């Protein structure tokens, strides 16, 4: 017995649910629930595969960085300061 609920009480509740919702709607709910569980299992399996792949890829470098060319830098704050000073001189 499941906590004082007998099998006959469960069958009566199941019969009432079938009468209220109908078999077609219950079949659709069952199909949707089964699809959700199947998708969840697939996602968990894919995640385990990706974790295994990440461990193998961790030893391999993803990108190569070289500093052969001197980079041109642009100082935005200096440009803003010069613009602000230019505006202050124009006001005078």
C-alpha positions, 0 to 999 in steps of 0.5 A, spaced: 500 500 500 502 506 498 501 511 504 494 508 505 492 509 498 489 502 495 490 500 488 482 501 487 482 508 489 488 509 484 484 506 479 478 510 480 482 516 480 485 514 473 478 513 471 476 520 473 482 523 469 480 519 463 473 521 463 475 529 464 481 529 459 479 524 454 484 519 452 486 523 446 489 529 450 492 524 455 496 520 449 498 527 447 501 529 454 504 522 454 507 523 448 510 530 450 512 528 456 516 522 453 519 527 448 521 531 453 525 526 457 528 523 451 531 530 449 533 531 456 537 524 456 540 526 449 542 533 452 546 529 458 549 524 453 552 530 449 554 534 455 558 528 457 561 527 450 563 535 450 566 534 457 570 528 454 572 532 448 574 538 452 579 535 456 582 532 450 582 539 447 585 542 453 592 540 451 591 543 444 592 550 443 586 554 440 589 560 437 596 562 435 598 569 437 604 573 434 607 580 435 611 580 429 608 587 427 608 593 431 601 595 433 598 602 432 594 604 438 589 609 439 588 613 445 581 615 446 582 618 453 587 623 450 583 624 444 577 626 448 582 631 452 584 634 446 577 635 444 575 638 450 581 643 451 579 645 443 572 646 446 574 650 452 579 655 447 573 656 442 569 659 448 574 664 450 
